[in-house]
Amino acid sequence: MNSLTDQFEELMSVIRKAPRNAKRALNTVTNEMCWDVGKYLSEKRKAGAWGDSTVVEFSKHARVEFRDDEGLSPQNLYRMVQYYEAYAENEFLSTLSREITWSNNRIILTAVKTDKEREFYIQLARNSDLSARKLESLIQNDIYRQSLISTEYAQLFLEDGTEAITPDFDNIFDSLNEPELAFINSENRRLCITFLYLNKLVFNNALPIPLITIKEAQKKNHCGGLFVKDNWNKCDKIVSEISIEPDVLSLSFIEVCAVLLHQMIHYFCKLNKINAVTNSGRYHNESFKEQAEKHGLICEYESELGWGITKLNDETEKNVKANLDNKPFELKKNIKGKKTSGKPSAKIKKDHKCPTCNLKCTTNAEAKLLCLKCNVELVSIT
């Protein structure tokens, strides 16, 4: 049997094969090295030749040559073992995983437990060129299961020949066979079901199925949600996204439906090349108003948002109440560990004017303003 020094040198030769700049430049080369190191260590440990102390000793030995490279710390060496053992019997994933960064592979290995889910995040990281921080955020937001539901619900409801959406939704998701689905996904699937119903009711199923998510918008838009066209790639199929802000779930179910339908109007306008917004998507113009009122909404004007303040019209509200479960969403967003008040965080804007000189301004709804020129209080005009 080779001495421990010889074994160390044998493993060092594997590491030296990968150029040191390959860590950032050539994912395949870096992952090949991690695979080979993981395989070597796994076999030694299974044979009882190397224990934890030997791995620590090798780490110290390797980091002398490579100047305390954290990539060769004991923790990272064990992650290489995990990498090899996770995919040793899955040729497809072992090949696919070499097309993303080692940092992303480590995150997936740590946070994701099933091969099916790992494949999803590897594909996502590869196709979207995700940073480690972005990938970690998506995993924490459980995008896999949200995507799973958004894909499966389309198959459940929109088969060829379907005349109408089934009104009994109690057991419709049993076929997912996902007993570990978290409570948040039960709320997400209510949004999915609501989308399907509105799509059938208002658009005659004209809108392709999007990914529907619950997540905070990077910039508050006072509309409670966001539509992004062609934001995802799933199995080479381009998929758009509708996201609903967590605060919206504190509203009544009818108000949540209004927010969702509002984003569906944006979706419809994008598909039909209707220029419905300006000012980076913030100001809703007359074209948006026209389409919204054709598709189940009532629009109110506000100077900053244009015709962006919307609610369900009477007919749509009547149909929703008759065919969907109208109970409030149970999922609420916490702020610093405290329950929310049940009101959305975005402040509503209102227009005011002086009744004497017609001076106009926009401010928070609760503000009281005085025209210094006329010495009278401004009145609300919205």
Helices and strands as residue ranges (DSSP letters): H 4-16, H 22-25, H 27-46, H 52-65, G 70-72, H 74-87, H 91-96, G 97-99, H 102-111, H 115-128, H 132-140, H 143-157, G 174-176, H 183-203, E 211-214, E 225-234, E 237-244, G 246-250, H 253-271, E 277-278, E 283-284, H 286-294, E 297-302, E 306-312, H 314-323, E 334-335, E 338-339, E 349-353, E 360-364, E 370-371, E 376-377, E 379-380
